[in-house]
Amino acid sequence: MNDPNPNPPQSGRDSALADAAARIDGILLGKPRAVRLALACLIARGHLLIEDLPGMGKTVLAHALARALGLEFKRVQFTNDMLPGDLTGAAIFERERAEFVFHPGPIFTQLLLADEINRASPKTQSALLEAMEERQVSSEGLTRPLPEPFFVIATQNPVDHLSTNPLPEAQLDRFLMRLALGYPDAEAELELLRGEDRRELLERLPPLADASALRALQGQARRVHASEALLKYVRALAEHTRHAAGLAFGLSPRGALAVLAAARAWALLAGRDHALPEDVRTIFPHVAMHRLGHGDARLAENHAQAILDAVALP
């Protein structure tokens, strides 16, 4: 699928985003499209699911996003014996104070990497996914808001299913986008082999924005203009999925809203104040296919193309 804007934006208001995208791609190497999609997901106030083999750069991407955008970052390795309280925190009795004191868990951060989310029990998965939806944690009868912004990047290994608990479709819907990073091209891989350790490069990556700047960008994305013709195009795509053969599900109204939000964020990354049908076509495989029962992120674009070809452009 052709990218209508292959280069990051260079206009004044987007210069920090352009610099962040370039710096992150300089660390990840050879994956500028995936970097921009991840940035668009964050700008659209969504959460990101990355499905790919080990060693493809999933952790590097998450950490680089946090460093470049000046966000607090925590990583949690999900395991079968992990309890919801290990993630959200718990109240512990402190003898000196003669009372229970809440100790926040690692979920109280701005960017959380939930590594191998499908290895956790359904109960622990639900605790995370509920917090993603509500952006708050309820514990000991009290509701505690999560930091703002709050962004989850979860990872899954698409081929190792031993002792895993796949996310149900209703929970997959909590992720705005699903990506596969894929292998780098020959030139990028050679540069990776010649270059420095990625962890050392991450440590030297300066913050190019902060939480307040990111919140401002998120507000700008919501104000990106979508014409009536574009809205009808998104609606036509959603309607087609509800009747097309070979799809497990049709796109829900919430899924259609997710497509529109991601398209607006992609347009903002391209330096525009209006969204185009090409923006919708670019983000559609990554926003829609995991909502339609398509199980392999690595083949999502190929299967999405048939849907896009079946619906006339406005």
Secondary structure, DSSP 4 states (H G I P E B T S, - for coil): ---S--S---SGGGHHHHHHHHHHHHHH-S-HHHHHHHHHHHHTT--EEEE--TTSSHHHHHHHHHHHTT--EEEEE--TT--HHHHHEEEEEETTTTEEEEEE-TTSSSEEEEETGGGS-HHHHHHHHHHHHHSEEEETTEEEEPPSS-EEEEEE-SS--TT--PPPHHHHTT-SEEE------HHHHHHHHHS--HHHHHHTPPP---HHHHHHHHHHHHTSB--HHHHHHHHHHHHHHTT-TT-SSPPPHHHHHHHHHHHHHHHHHTT-SB--HHHHHHHHHHHHGGGTT---GGGHHHHHHHHHHHS---
